[in-house]
Amino acid sequence: MTQDLYKQKKSLELSWEQEYNDSGKYTLNMVEIDAKIRGIITQIKLEEARVEDLRNKIIDSRPEVSVAT
């Protein structure tokens, strides 16, 4: 899922760059693309936090073994 979000972000960044190259200035369409990029960045952060939380739960659920000497 995260990889797909990164691909979407890269695609939007390329669209933004193309728009800038075509017009030579910051346009209303670029504002909309910026908003979409920010939304995807938020989704990426949430997904990465979710994965890290799952990873931490797995690590915390491991049985601990102590060897008494």
Rosetta blueprint (number, residue, H / E / L):
1 M L
2 T H
3 Q H
4 D H
5 L H
6 Y H
7 K H
8 Q H
9 K H
10 K H
11 S H
12 L H
13 E H
14 L H
15 S H
16 W H
17 E H
18 Q H
19 E H
20 Y H
21 N H
22 D H
23 S H
24 G L
25 K L
26 Y L
27 T L
28 L H
29 N H
30 M H
31 V H
32 E H
33 I H
34 D H
35 A H
36 K H
37 I H
38 R H
39 G H
40 I H
41 I H
42 T H
43 Q H
44 I H
45 K H
46 L H
47 E H
48 E H
49 A H
50 R H
51 V H
52 E H
53 D H
54 L H
55 R H
56 N H
57 K H
58 I H
59 I H
60 D H
61 S H
62 R L
63 P L
64 E L
65 V L
66 S L
67 V L
68 A L
69 T L
